[in-house]
Amino acid sequence: MQPSVATRSSSAAGTARQPAGSAVAVLLGAAAWGSTGTAAHFAPAGAGTASIGAARIAVGGALLLVIALATAQHRRAVRALLSAGGRARISLLLAAAAVAGYQVCFFAAVRMTGVAIGTVVAIGSAPVFTGALTRLTGGPRLGSRWMLATTAAVAGCTVLVAAGKAAGADPAGIALALTAGLCYAIYAVTAARLISTGSPEAAVMGLLFGGAAVLLAPVLAVSSPGWVLSARGLAVVGYLGVITTAAAYLLYGRGLRRLSAPVAVTLGLAEPVVAAMLGLVVLGERLTPVGLLGLLLVGLALATLVLPPSPNQPKIT
């Protein structure tokens, strides 16, 4: 028997709501990431960027691992992931190393070549690397809607971050920023594949970030971490670990259940928009008209991905 018009309409509406809800989860995670720079601004004077990044992952990774082991269902999922074949374990280890590598490479890049250029190269290259890795590992073909939105978003980020700034490009810093973008793509594609095939996002993120916390422990140990023990240091690290890492990546993982990695990474470009807005409101920074144009470009690009397509347009992948 054919379903009624009402039933078909309800089913279509539910299908449309699922990707939209996933997109909102990714955007909320990106909004939390966007507050990282503002929070780090209030760290004690002795806190270096590498030390802040390592402390953030240490706290957030430990919390994600605790969440991953908190319920019997999640513990079974963790055991299943760890007891999978050698290729699966290698993928997990590579993704955990990529999480740690992103922190090290990104902070080193911005120190060597400046915040503007380092951020643009890292953030702008991540969606491109993600799309390429997705295709190379057997993922679906990327549609024109994603390509258009990604191009506009990357262009908007470039204008937004570089507006009104002039800096020399250090080749080694550029290489590190590109490596950071590749690291982001590796763990995004790995997490998306595991979560989309049924693994709970808490288990996947707990293993990836718990592993990264272990790998970054030596970095934290040699980076004069005494600042963490001050009241301000504890507050900053607590916020960075709980909100911008644990909560943000759980939301990001929830989005990956319905969205492909390329779409999720492109939606993650909302991060510099939120960072710019917080800089304006909280830190008293200024944004030029060109920077406002960058905000508009990113906003339009993200709306292209978030808003459901018309019935005659293909669904985003």
C-alpha positions as protocol buffer text, in pm:
chain_id: "A"
residue {
  index: 1
  type: MET
  ca { x: 0 y: 0 z: 0 }
}
residue {
  index: 2
  type: GLN
  ca { x: 131 y: 347 z: -88 }
}
residue {
  index: 3
  type: PRO
  ca { x: 194 y: 580 z: 206 }
}
residue {
  index: 4
  type: SER
  ca { x: -35 y: 876 z: 241 }
}
residue {
  index: 5
  type: VAL
  ca { x: 69 y: 1226 z: 144 }
}
residue {
  index: 6
  type: ALA
  ca { x: 82 y: 1322 z: 512 }
}
residue {
  index: 7
  type: THR
  ca { x: 304 y: 1024 z: 594 }
}
residue {
  index: 8
  type: ARG
  ca { x: 539 y: 1102 z: 307 }
}
residue {
  index: 9
  type: SER
  ca { x: 555 y: 1468 z: 412 }
}
residue {
  index: 10
  type: SER
  ca { x: 627 y: 1375 z: 773 }
}
residue {
  index: 11
  type: SER
  ca { x: 902 y: 1135 z: 668 }
}
residue {
  index: 12
  type: ALA
  ca { x: 1061 y: 1395 z: 442 }
}
residue {
  index: 13
  type: ALA
  ca { x: 1047 y: 1655 z: 716 }
}
residue {
  index: 14
  type: GLY
  ca { x: 1213 y: 1416 z: 960 }
}
residue {
  index: 15
  type: THR
  ca { x: 1488 y: 1337 z: 711 }
}
residue {
  index: 16
  type: ALA
  ca { x: 1550 y: 1709 z: 657 }
}
residue {
  index: 17
  type: ARG
  ca { x: 1560 y: 1777 z: 1030 }
}
residue {
  index: 18
  type: GLN
  ca { x: 1825 y: 1513 z: 1097 }
}
residue {
  index: 19
  type: PRO
  ca { x: 2105 y: 1675 z: 889 }
}
residue {
  index: 20
  type: ALA
  ca { x: 1995 y: 2018 z: 1012 }
}
residue {
  index: 21
  type: GLY
  ca { x: 2025 y: 1908 z: 1374 }
}
residue {
  index: 22
  type: SER
  ca { x: 2366 y: 1757 z: 1302 }
}
residue {
  index: 23
  type: ALA
  ca { x: 2478 y: 2081 z: 1139 }
}
residue {
  index: 24
  type: VAL
  ca { x: 2365 y: 2278 z: 1445 }
}
residue {
  index: 25
  type: ALA
  ca { x: 2565 y: 2042 z: 1669 }
}
residue {
  index: 26
  type: VAL
  ca { x: 2880 y: 2102 z: 1461 }
}
residue {
  index: 27
  type: LEU
  ca { x: 2819 y: 2478 z: 1462 }
}
residue {
  index: 28
  type: LEU
  ca { x: 2780 y: 2478 z: 1842 }
}
residue {
  index: 29
  type: GLY
  ca { x: 3107 y: 2288 z: 1870 }
}
residue {
  index: 30
  type: ALA
  ca { x: 3275 y: 2538 z: 1637 }
}
residue {
  index: 31
  type: ALA
  ca { x: 3137 y: 2824 z: 1846 }
}
residue {
  index: 32
  type: ALA
  ca { x: 3304 y: 2670 z: 2151 }
}
residue {
  index: 33
  type: TRP
  ca { x: 3634 y: 2641 z: 1959 }
}
residue {
  index: 34
  type: GLY
  ca { x: 3598 y: 3004 z: 1860 }
}
residue {
  index: 35
  type: SER
  ca { x: 3616 y: 3108 z: 2225 }
}
residue {
  index: 36
  type: THR
  ca { x: 3957 y: 2940 z: 2270 }
}
residue {
  index: 37
  type: GLY
  ca { x: 4162 y: 3247 z: 2181 }
}
residue {
  index: 38
  type: THR
  ca { x: 3959 y: 3477 z: 2403 }
}
residue {
  index: 39
  type: ALA
  ca { x: 3990 y: 3238 z: 2698 }
}
residue {
  index: 40
  type: ALA
  ca { x: 4363 y: 3193 z: 2639 }
}
residue {
  index: 41
  type: HIS
  ca { x: 4399 y: 3573 z: 2645 }
}
residue {
  index: 42
  type: PHE
  ca { x: 4324 y: 3562 z: 3019 }
}
residue {
  index: 43
  type: ALA
  ca { x: 4589 y: 3299 z: 3097 }
}
residue {
  index: 44
  type: PRO
  ca { x: 4871 y: 3402 z: 3336 }
}
residue {
  index: 45
  type: ALA
  ca { x: 5167 y: 3586 z: 3186 }
}
residue {
  index: 46
  type: GLY
  ca { x: 5399 y: 3284 z: 3203 }
}
residue {
  index: 47
  type: ALA
  ca { x: 5174 y: 3062 z: 2991 }
}
residue {
  index: 48
  type: GLY
  ca { x: 5314 y: 2990 z: 2645 }
}
residue {
  index: 49
  type: THR
  ca { x: 5094 y: 2893 z: 2351 }
}
residue {
  index: 50
  type: ALA
  ca { x: 5230 y: 2537 z: 2331 }
}
residue {
  index: 51
  type: SER
  ca { x: 5180 y: 2494 z: 2706 }
}
residue {
  index: 52
  type: ILE
  ca { x: 4821 y: 2619 z: 2684 }
}
residue {
  index: 53
  type: GLY
  ca { x: 4746 y: 2384 z: 2395 }
}
residue {
  index: 54
  type: ALA
  ca { x: 4896 y: 2083 z: 2571 }
}
residue {
  index: 55
  type: ALA
  ca { x: 4714 y: 2161 z: 2899 }
}
residue {
  index: 56
  type: ARG
  ca { x: 4387 y: 2201 z: 2710 }
}
residue {
  index: 57
  type: ILE
  ca { x: 4418 y: 1856 z: 2551 }
}
residue {
  index: 58
  type: ALA
  ca { x: 4540 y: 1699 z: 2877 }
}
residue {
  index: 59
  type: VAL
  ca { x: 4229 y: 1813 z: 3064 }
}
residue {
  index: 60
  type: GLY
  ca { x: 3982 y: 1770 z: 2778 }
}
residue {
  index: 61
  type: GLY
  ca { x: 4126 y: 1437 z: 2668 }
}
residue {
  index: 62
  type: ALA
  ca { x: 4117 y: 1297 z: 3021 }
}
residue {
  index: 63
  type: LEU
  ca { x: 3756 y: 1410 z: 3062 }
}
residue {
  index: 64
  type: LEU
  ca { x: 3653 y: 1260 z: 2728 }
}
residue {
  index: 65
  type: LEU
  ca { x: 3819 y: 932 z: 2824 }
}
residue {
  index: 66
  type: VAL
  ca { x: 3634 y: 929 z: 3158 }
}
residue {
  index: 67
  type: ILE
  ca { x: 3304 y: 989 z: 2972 }
}
residue {
  index: 68
  type: ALA
  ca { x: 3393 y: 710 z: 2728 }
}
residue {
  index: 69
  type: LEU
  ca { x: 3434 y: 466 z: 3018 }
}
residue {
  index: 70
  type: ALA
  ca { x: 3141 y: 590 z: 3227 }
}
residue {
  index: 71
  type: THR
  ca { x: 2873 y: 348 z: 3102 }
}
residue {
  index: 72
  type: ALA
  ca { x: 2874 y: -23 z: 3020 }
}
residue {
  index: 73
  type: GLN
  ca { x: 2762 y: 48 z: 2664 }
}
residue {
  index: 74
  type: HIS
  ca { x: 3049 y: 288 z: 2604 }
}
residue {
  index: 75
  type: ARG
  ca { x: 3300 y: 52 z: 2767 }
}
residue {
  index: 76
  type: ARG
  ca { x: 3187 y: -224 z: 2532 }
}
residue {
  index: 77
  type: ALA
  ca { x: 3231 y: 15 z: 2238 }
}
residue {
  index: 78
  type: VAL
  ca { x: 3582 y: 109 z: 2357 }
}
residue {
  index: 79
  type: ARG
  ca { x: 3676 y: -259 z: 2391 }
}
residue {
  index: 80
  type: ALA
  ca { x: 3536 y: -329 z: 2044 }
}
residue {
  index: 81
  type: LEU
  ca { x: 3741 y: -46 z: 1894 }
}
residue {
  index: 82
  type: LEU
  ca { x: 4060 y: -155 z: 2069 }
}
residue {
  index: 83
  type: SER
  ca { x: 4009 y: -523 z: 1983 }
}
residue {
  index: 84
  type: ALA
  ca { x: 3939 y: -458 z: 1615 }
}
residue {
  index: 85
  type: GLY
  ca { x: 4184 y: -564 z: 1346 }
}
residue {
  index: 86
  type: GLY
  ca { x: 4533 y: -425 z: 1311 }
}
residue {
  index: 87
  type: ARG
  ca { x: 4429 y: -175 z: 1045 }
}
residue {
  index: 88
  type: ALA
  ca { x: 4159 y: -29 z: 1273 }
}
residue {
  index: 89
  type: ARG
  ca { x: 4404 y: 7 z: 1563 }
}
residue {
  index: 90
  type: ILE
  ca { x: 4656 y: 175 z: 1337 }
}
residue {
  index: 91
  type: SER
  ca { x: 4385 y: 418 z: 1224 }
}
residue {
  index: 92
  type: LEU
  ca { x: 4301 y: 501 z: 1587 }
}
residue {
  index: 93
  type: LEU
  ca { x: 4666 y: 555 z: 1675 }
}
residue {
  index: 94
  type: LEU
  ca { x: 4723 y: 769 z: 1365 }
}
residue {
  index: 95
  type: ALA
  ca { x: 4415 y: 981 z: 1444 }
}
residue {
  index: 96
  type: ALA
  ca { x: 4523 y: 1029 z: 1808 }
}
residue {
  index: 97
  type: ALA
  ca { x: 4867 y: 1133 z: 1687 }
}
residue {
  index: 98
  type: ALA
  ca { x: 4698 y: 1374 z: 1444 }
}
residue {
  index: 99
  type: VAL
  ca { x: 4503 y: 1536 z: 1730 }
}
residue {
  index: 100
  type: ALA
  ca { x: 4830 y: 1590 z: 1917 }
}
residue {
  index: 101
  type: GLY
  ca { x: 5012 y: 1693 z: 1600 }
}
residue {
  index: 102
  type: TYR
  ca { x: 4755 y: 1959 z: 1521 }
}
residue {
  index: 103
  type: GLN
  ca { x: 4817 y: 2134 z: 1851 }
}
residue {
  index: 104
  type: VAL
  ca { x: 5196 y: 2128 z: 1814 }
}
residue {
  index: 105
  type: CYS
  ca { x: 5205 y: 2225 z: 1445 }
}
residue {
  index: 106
  type: PHE
  ca { x: 4941 y: 2496 z: 1467 }
}
residue {
  index: 107
  type: PHE
  ca { x: 5092 y: 2679 z: 1763 }
}
residue {
  index: 108
  type: ALA
  ca { x: 5442 y: 2650 z: 1615 }
}
residue {
  index: 109
  type: ALA
  ca { x: 5314 y: 2782 z: 1282 }
}
residue {
  index: 110
  type: VAL
  ca { x: 5150 y: 3093 z: 1427 }
}
residue {
  index: 111
  type: ARG
  ca { x: 5465 y: 3162 z: 1627 }
}
residue {
  index: 112
  type: MET
  ca { x: 5686 y: 3139 z: 1317 }
}
residue {
  index: 113
  type: THR
  ca { x: 5474 y: 3304 z: 1049 }
}
residue {
  index: 114
  type: GLY
  ca { x: 5220 y: 3509 z: 1245 }
}
residue {
  index: 115
  type: VAL
  ca { x: 4866 y: 3448 z: 1363 }
}
residue {
  index: 116
  type: ALA
  ca { x: 4702 y: 3578 z: 1045 }
}
residue {
  index: 117
  type: ILE
  ca { x: 4892 y: 3371 z: 789 }
}
residue {
  index: 118
  type: GLY
  ca { x: 4924 y: 3063 z: 1009 }
}
residue {
  index: 119
  type: THR
  ca { x: 4552 y: 3055 z: 1088 }
}
residue {
  index: 120
  type: VAL
  ca { x: 4445 y: 3117 z: 728 }
}
residue {
  index: 121
  type: VAL
  ca { x: 4667 y: 2839 z: 592 }
}
residue {
  index: 122
  type: ALA
  ca { x: 4571 y: 2585 z: 861 }
}
residue {
  index: 123
  type: ILE
  ca { x: 4198 y: 2658 z: 860 }
}
residue {
  index: 124
  type: GLY
  ca { x: 4179 y: 2708 z: 485 }
}
residue {
  index: 125
  type: SER
  ca { x: 4365 y: 2389 z: 396 }
}
residue {
  index: 126
  type: ALA
  ca { x: 4171 y: 2159 z: 633 }
}
residue {
  index: 127
  type: PRO
  ca { x: 3851 y: 2133 z: 421 }
}
residue {
  index: 128
  type: VAL
  ca { x: 4056 y: 2069 z: 107 }
}
residue {
  index: 129
  type: PHE
  ca { x: 4262 y: 1796 z: 274 }
}
residue {
  index: 130
  type: THR
  ca { x: 3944 y: 1647 z: 423 }
}
residue {
  index: 131
  type: GLY
  ca { x: 3769 y: 1631 z: 86 }
}
residue {
  index: 132
  type: ALA
  ca { x: 4074 y: 1471 z: -76 }
}
residue {
  index: 133
  type: LEU
  ca { x: 4120 y: 1213 z: 204 }
}
residue {
  index: 134
  type: THR
  ca { x: 3750 y: 1127 z: 197 }
}
residue {
  index: 135
  type: ARG
  ca { x: 3766 y: 1052 z: -175 }
}
residue {
  index: 136
  type: LEU
  ca { x: 4097 y: 864 z: -148 }
}
residue {
  index: 137
  type: THR
  ca { x: 3957 y: 640 z: 127 }
}
residue {
  index: 138
  type: GLY
  ca { x: 3646 y: 546 z: -70 }
}
residue {
  index: 139
  type: GLY
  ca { x: 3407 y: 818 z: 42 }
}
residue {
  index: 140
  type: PRO
  ca { x: 3127 y: 967 z: -170 }
}
residue {
  index: 141
  type: ARG
  ca { x: 3186 y: 1214 z: -450 }
}
residue {
  index: 142
  type: LEU
  ca { x: 3180 y: 1573 z: -328 }
}
residue {
  index: 143
  type: GLY
  ca { x: 2893 y: 1774 z: -472 }
}
residue {
  index: 144
  type: SER
  ca { x: 2900 y: 2119 z: -626 }
}
residue {
  index: 145
  type: ARG
  ca { x: 2712 y: 2261 z: -327 }
}
residue {
  index: 146
  type: TRP
  ca { x: 2992 y: 2159 z: -90 }
}
residue {
  index: 147
  type: MET
  ca { x: 3258 y: 2292 z: -330 }
}
residue {
  index: 148
  type: LEU
  ca { x: 3084 y: 2628 z: -363 }
}
residue {
  index: 149
  type: ALA
  ca { x: 3027 y: 2662 z: 12 }
}
residue {
  index: 150
  type: THR
  ca { x: 3382 y: 2556 z: 95 }
}
residue {
  index: 151
  type: THR
  ca { x: 3535 y: 2798 z: -156 }
}
residue {
  index: 152
  type: ALA
  ca { x: 3329 y: 3086 z: -18 }
}
residue {
  index: 153
  type: ALA
  ca { x: 3401 y: 2993 z: 344 }
}
residue {
  index: 154
  type: VAL
  ca { x: 3777 y: 2963 z: 289 }
}
residue {
  index: 155
  type: ALA
  ca { x: 3778 y: 3295 z: 103 }
}
residue {
  index: 156
  type: GLY
  ca { x: 3581 y: 3455 z: 385 }
}
residue {
  index: 157
  type: CYS
  ca { x: 3819 y: 3318 z: 650 }
}
residue {
  index: 158
  type: THR
  ca { x: 4116 y: 3448 z: 452 }
}
residue {
  index: 159
  type: VAL
  ca { x: 3965 y: 3796 z: 430 }
}
residue {
  index: 160
  type: LEU
  ca { x: 3850 y: 3788 z: 794 }
}
residue {
  index: 161
  type: VAL
  ca { x: 4177 y: 3679 z: 952 }
}
residue {
  index: 162
  type: ALA
  ca { x: 4409 y: 3877 z: 726 }
}
residue {
  index: 163
  type: ALA
  ca { x: 4201 y: 4197 z: 708 }
}
residue {
  index: 164
  type: GLY
  ca { x: 4411 y: 4496 z: 792 }
}
residue {
  index: 165
  type: LYS
  ca { x: 4719 y: 4288 z: 876 }
}
residue {
  index: 166
  type: ALA
  ca { x: 5047 y: 4259 z: 692 }
}
residue {
  index: 167
  type: ALA
  ca { x: 5297 y: 3989 z: 776 }
}
residue {
  index: 168
  type: GLY
  ca { x: 5584 y: 3809 z: 611 }
}
residue {
  index: 169
  type: ALA
  ca { x: 5533 y: 3446 z: 520 }
}
residue {
  index: 170
  type: ASP
  ca { x: 5791 y: 3211 z: 668 }
}
residue {
  index: 171
  type: PRO
  ca { x: 5821 y: 2896 z: 450 }
}
residue {
  index: 172
  type: ALA
  ca { x: 5876 y: 2668 z: 751 }
}
residue {
  index: 173
  type: GLY
  ca { x: 5575 y: 2824 z: 925 }
}
residue {
  index: 174
  type: ILE
  ca { x: 5360 y: 2773 z: 615 }
}
residue {
  index: 175
  type: ALA
  ca { x: 5469 y: 2408 z: 600 }
}
residue {
  index: 176
  type: LEU
  ca { x: 5374 y: 2360 z: 966 }
}
residue {
  index: 177
  type: ALA
  ca { x: 5035 y: 2527 z: 910 }
}
residue {
  index: 178
  type: LEU
  ca { x: 4969 y: 2293 z: 615 }
}
residue {
  index: 179
  type: THR
  ca { x: 5067 y: 1998 z: 835 }
}
residue {
  index: 180
  type: ALA
  ca { x: 4820 y: 2120 z: 1099 }
}
residue {
  index: 181
  type: GLY
  ca { x: 4545 y: 2129 z: 834 }
}
residue {
  index: 182
  type: LEU
  ca { x: 4636 y: 1775 z: 727 }
}
residue {
  index: 183
  type: CYS
  ca { x: 4629 y: 1656 z: 1091 }
}
residue {
  index: 184
  type: TYR
  ca { x: 4282 y: 1805 z: 1134 }
}
residue {
  index: 185
  type: ALA
  ca { x: 4166 y: 1625 z: 819 }
}
residue {
  index: 186
  type: ILE
  ca { x: 4309 y: 1290 z: 933 }
}
residue {
  index: 187
  type: TYR
  ca { x: 4131 y: 1282 z: 1267 }
}
residue {
  index: 188
  type: ALA
  ca { x: 3808 y: 1426 z: 1124 }
}
residue {
  index: 189
  type: VAL
  ca { x: 3789 y: 1160 z: 851 }
}
residue {
  index: 190
  type: THR
  ca { x: 3878 y: 881 z: 1095 }
}
residue {
  index: 191
  type: ALA
  ca { x: 3624 y: 994 z: 1354 }
}
residue {
  index: 192
  type: ALA
  ca { x: 3353 y: 1037 z: 1090 }
}
residue {
  index: 193
  type: ARG
  ca { x: 3408 y: 687 z: 956 }
}
residue {
  index: 194
  type: LEU
  ca { x: 3398 y: 524 z: 1300 }
}
residue {
  index: 195
  type: ILE
  ca { x: 3096 y: 720 z: 1422 }
}
residue {
  index: 196
  type: SER
  ca { x: 2895 y: 680 z: 1099 }
}
residue {
  index: 197
  type: THR
  ca { x: 2939 y: 302 z: 1121 }
}
residue {
  index: 198
  type: GLY
  ca { x: 2783 y: 286 z: 1468 }
}
residue {
  index: 199
  type: SER
  ca { x: 3052 y: 357 z: 1727 }
}
residue {
  index: 200
  type: PRO
  ca { x: 2930 y: 603 z: 1997 }
}
residue {
  index: 201
  type: GLU
  ca { x: 3084 y: 947 z: 1959 }
}
residue {
  index: 202
  type: ALA
  ca { x: 3184 y: 946 z: 2328 }
}
residue {
  index: 203
  type: ALA
  ca { x: 3388 y: 626 z: 2279 }
}
residue {
  index: 204
  type: VAL
  ca { x: 3558 y: 750 z: 1961 }
}
residue {
  index: 205
  type: MET
  ca { x: 3641 y: 1097 z: 2094 }
}
residue {
  index: 206
  type: GLY
  ca { x: 3750 y: 953 z: 2429 }
}
residue {
  index: 207
  type: LEU
  ca { x: 4003 y: 724 z: 2263 }
}
residue {
  index: 208
  type: LEU
  ca { x: 4132 y: 986 z: 2019 }
}
residue {
  index: 209
  type: PHE
  ca { x: 4170 y: 1269 z: 2270 }
}
residue {
  index: 210
  type: GLY
  ca { x: 4272 y: 1046 z: 2558 }
}
residue {
  index: 211
  type: GLY
  ca { x: 4550 y: 912 z: 2338 }
}
residue {
  index: 212
  type: ALA
  ca { x: 4645 y: 1266 z: 2234 }
}
residue {
  index: 213
  type: ALA
  ca { x: 4662 y: 1371 z: 2601 }
}
residue {
  index: 214
  type: VAL
  ca { x: 4915 y: 1094 z: 2666 }
}
residue {
  index: 215
  type: LEU
  ca { x: 5120 y: 1195 z: 2362 }
}
residue {
  index: 216
  type: LEU
  ca { x: 5120 y: 1562 z: 2465 }
}
residue {
  index: 217
  type: ALA
  ca { x: 5213 y: 1498 z: 2829 }
}
residue {
  index: 218
  type: PRO
  ca { x: 5588 y: 1545 z: 2758 }
}
residue {
  index: 219
  type: VAL
  ca { x: 5513 y: 1876 z: 2580 }
}
residue {
  index: 220
  type: LEU
  ca { x: 5328 y: 2000 z: 2887 }
}
residue {
  index: 221
  type: ALA
  ca { x: 5602 y: 1876 z: 3119 }
}
residue {
  index: 222
  type: VAL
  ca { x: 5881 y: 2070 z: 2942 }
}
residue {
  index: 223
  type: SER
  ca { x: 5680 y: 2389 z: 2884 }
}
residue {
  index: 224
  type: SER
  ca { x: 5697 y: 2531 z: 3239 }
}
residue {
  index: 225
  type: PRO
  ca { x: 5343 y: 2430 z: 3340 }
}
residue {
  index: 226
  type: GLY
  ca { x: 5358 y: 2599 z: 3682 }
}
residue {
  index: 227
  type: TRP
  ca { x: 5112 y: 2865 z: 3562 }
}
residue {
  index: 228
  type: VAL
  ca { x: 4837 y: 2599 z: 3562 }
}
residue {
  index: 229
  type: LEU
  ca { x: 4843 y: 2586 z: 3944 }
}
residue {
  index: 230
  type: SER
  ca { x: 4740 y: 2951 z: 3986 }
}
residue {
  index: 231
  type: ALA
  ca { x: 4373 y: 3039 z: 4032 }
}
residue {
  index: 232
  type: ARG
  ca { x: 4358 y: 3210 z: 3693 }
}
residue {
  index: 233
  type: GLY
  ca { x: 4547 y: 2924 z: 3528 }
}
residue {
  index: 234
  type: LEU
  ca { x: 4306 y: 2665 z: 3669 }
}
residue {
  index: 235
  type: ALA
  ca { x: 4007 y: 2868 z: 3551 }
}
residue {
  index: 236
  type: VAL
  ca { x: 4147 y: 2908 z: 3198 }
}
residue {
  index: 237
  type: VAL
  ca { x: 4253 y: 2543 z: 3164 }
}
residue {
  index: 238
  type: GLY
  ca { x: 3923 y: 2426 z: 3311 }
}
residue {
  index: 239
  type: TYR
  ca { x: 3727 y: 2626 z: 3054 }
}
residue {
  index: 240
  type: LEU
  ca { x: 3951 y: 2521 z: 2765 }
}
residue {
  index: 241
  type: GLY
  ca { x: 3942 y: 2156 z: 2865 }
}
residue {
  index: 242
  type: VAL
  ca { x: 3574 y: 2123 z: 2953 }
}
residue {
  index: 243
  type: ILE
  ca { x: 3405 y: 2361 z: 2708 }
}
residue {
  index: 244
  type: THR
  ca { x: 3635 y: 2405 z: 2407 }
}
residue {
  index: 245
  type: THR
  ca { x: 3755 y: 2043 z: 2403 }
}
residue {
  index: 246
  type: ALA
  ca { x: 3527 y: 1789 z: 2577 }
}
residue {
  index: 247
  type: ALA
  ca { x: 3189 y: 1954 z: 2511 }
}
residue {
  index: 248
  type: ALA
  ca { x: 3290 y: 2088 z: 2170 }
}
residue {
  index: 249
  type: TYR
  ca { x: 3415 y: 1755 z: 2037 }
}
residue {
  index: 250
  type: LEU
  ca { x: 3120 y: 1561 z: 2173 }
}
residue {
  index: 251
  type: LEU
  ca { x: 2896 y: 1800 z: 1978 }
}
residue {
  index: 252
  type: TYR
  ca { x: 3121 y: 1764 z: 1675 }
}
residue {
  index: 253
  type: GLY
  ca { x: 3104 y: 1386 z: 1705 }
}
residue {
  index: 254
  type: ARG
  ca { x: 2726 y: 1397 z: 1723 }
}
residue {
  index: 255
  type: GLY
  ca { x: 2723 y: 1595 z: 1401 }
}
residue {
  index: 256
  type: LEU
  ca { x: 2950 y: 1341 z: 1231 }
}
residue {
  index: 257
  type: ARG
  ca { x: 2683 y: 1075 z: 1283 }
}
residue {
  index: 258
  type: ARG
  ca { x: 2475 y: 1233 z: 1003 }
}
residue {
  index: 259
  type: LEU
  ca { x: 2719 y: 1455 z: 814 }
}
residue {
  index: 260
  type: SER
  ca { x: 3021 y: 1360 z: 608 }
}
residue {
  index: 261
  type: ALA
  ca { x: 3363 y: 1476 z: 725 }
}
residue {
  index: 262
  type: PRO
  ca { x: 3404 y: 1735 z: 442 }
}
residue {
  index: 263
  type: VAL
  ca { x: 3074 y: 1904 z: 531 }
}
residue {
  index: 264
  type: ALA
  ca { x: 3150 y: 1897 z: 905 }
}
residue {
  index: 265
  type: VAL
  ca { x: 3497 y: 2048 z: 854 }
}
residue {
  index: 266
  type: THR
  ca { x: 3355 y: 2323 z: 633 }
}
residue {
  index: 267
  type: LEU
  ca { x: 3089 y: 2401 z: 896 }
}
residue {
  index: 268
  type: GLY
  ca { x: 3375 y: 2416 z: 1147 }
}
residue {
  index: 269
  type: LEU
  ca { x: 3493 y: 2730 z: 966 }
}
residue {
  index: 270
  type: ALA
  ca { x: 3239 y: 2911 z: 1186 }
}
residue {
  index: 271
  type: GLU
  ca { x: 3519 y: 2906 z: 1446 }
}
residue {
  index: 272
  type: PRO
  ca { x: 3704 y: 3218 z: 1321 }
}
residue {
  index: 273
  type: VAL
  ca { x: 3373 y: 3403 z: 1287 }
}
residue {
  index: 274
  type: VAL
  ca { x: 3294 y: 3343 z: 1654 }
}
residue {
  index: 275
  type: ALA
  ca { x: 3653 y: 3428 z: 1747 }
}
residue {
  index: 276
  type: ALA
  ca { x: 3628 y: 3759 z: 1560 }
}
residue {
  index: 277
  type: MET
  ca { x: 3296 y: 3847 z: 1724 }
}
residue {
  index: 278
  type: LEU
  ca { x: 3431 y: 3769 z: 2072 }
}
residue {
  index: 279
  type: GLY
  ca { x: 3738 y: 3977 z: 1994 }
}
residue {
  index: 280
  type: LEU
  ca { x: 3510 y: 4269 z: 1912 }
}
residue {
  index: 281
  type: VAL
  ca { x: 3279 y: 4232 z: 2212 }
}
residue {
  index: 282
  type: VAL
  ca { x: 3509 y: 4102 z: 2488 }
}
residue {
  index: 283
  type: LEU
  ca { x: 3859 y: 4217 z: 2396 }
}
residue {
  index: 284
  type: GLY
  ca { x: 3770 y: 4549 z: 2233 }
}
residue {
  index: 285
  type: GLU
  ca { x: 3931 y: 4463 z: 1901 }
}
residue {
  index: 286
  type: ARG
  ca { x: 3829 y: 4638 z: 1579 }
}
residue {
  index: 287
  type: LEU
  ca { x: 3714 y: 4492 z: 1250 }
}
residue {
  index: 288
  type: THR
  ca { x: 3755 y: 4677 z: 922 }
}
residue {
  index: 289
  type: PRO
  ca { x: 3486 y: 4687 z: 650 }
}
residue {
  index: 290
  type: VAL
  ca { x: 3690 y: 4426 z: 463 }
}
residue {
  index: 291
  type: GLY
  ca { x: 3677 y: 4206 z: 771 }
}
residue {
  index: 292
  type: LEU
  ca { x: 3300 y: 4248 z: 785 }
}
residue {
  index: 293
  type: LEU
  ca { x: 3289 y: 4129 z: 424 }
}
residue {
  index: 294
  type: GLY
  ca { x: 3478 y: 3818 z: 534 }
}
residue {
  index: 295
  type: LEU
  ca { x: 3218 y: 3756 z: 806 }
}
residue {
  index: 296
  type: LEU
  ca { x: 2942 y: 3788 z: 549 }
}
residue {
  index: 297
  type: LEU
  ca { x: 3111 y: 3544 z: 309 }
}
residue {
  index: 298
  type: VAL
  ca { x: 3155 y: 3279 z: 578 }
}
residue {
  index: 299
  type: GLY
  ca { x: 2799 y: 3330 z: 701 }
}
residue {
  index: 300
  type: LEU
  ca { x: 2654 y: 3283 z: 352 }
}
residue {
  index: 301
  type: ALA
  ca { x: 2869 y: 2974 z: 294 }
}
residue {
  index: 302
  type: LEU
  ca { x: 2758 y: 2811 z: 620 }
}
residue {
  index: 303
  type: ALA
  ca { x: 2395 y: 2895 z: 548 }
}
residue {
  index: 304
  type: THR
  ca { x: 2433 y: 2716 z: 215 }
}
residue {
  index: 305
  type: LEU
  ca { x: 2526 y: 2398 z: 401 }
}
residue {
  index: 306
  type: VAL
  ca { x: 2286 y: 2431 z: 694 }
}
residue {
  index: 307
  type: LEU
  ca { x: 1966 y: 2522 z: 509 }
}
residue {
  index: 308
  type: PRO
  ca { x: 1790 y: 2221 z: 354 }
}
residue {
  index: 309
  type: PRO
  ca { x: 1806 y: 2202 z: -26 }
}
residue {
  index: 310
  type: SER
  ca { x: 1500 y: 2244 z: -242 }
}
residue {
  index: 311
  type: PRO
  ca { x: 1329 y: 1921 z: -356 }
}
residue {
  index: 312
  type: ASN
  ca { x: 1506 y: 1940 z: -693 }
}
residue {
  index: 313
  type: GLN
  ca { x: 1855 y: 1983 z: -540 }
}
residue {
  index: 314
  type: PRO
  ca { x: 2074 y: 1692 z: -427 }
}
residue {
  index: 315
  type: LYS
  ca { x: 2130 y: 1643 z: -54 }
}
residue {
  index: 316
  type: ILE
  ca { x: 2468 y: 1758 z: 78 }
}
residue {
  index: 317
  type: THR
  ca { x: 2718 y: 1481 z: 151 }
}
